[in-house]
């Protein structure tokens, strides 16, 4: 038996989007804590009185580009990067490895907190022309972020957003 056609009525309207299209895309500005959550949490450090030779061995063995320099009670007193060592090597060829970390390290360390936005930290790193930033919370060292960490995190985030958009379009 044929049925007659009746135009849809206002109460017949379905929801504006289907379940396959309800993909949420995060636009919140990620923070340093998001990057730290993706890392293993290891922060390698040296003491100010250690020799550059031992710091260079740690950098080589751990395959990292910088070490935090900590004092007696674990307080951050400086940072020693490959760049610091290379500059000293240029000034004092053949005489650098026996020096102490204190004589080569950067003493005025730029730090960030876990609540800082990645965009602001990336801007500070770019402006300051450094690649490593210790993360300090309530005066205590809680991690280290590198420019590579920030870029990798953002790339993964962009890949996820692209996938979500593709799913939204394809349905």
Order of alpha helices (4+ residues) and beta strands (2+ residues): alpha-beta-alpha-beta-beta-alpha-beta-alpha-beta-beta-alpha
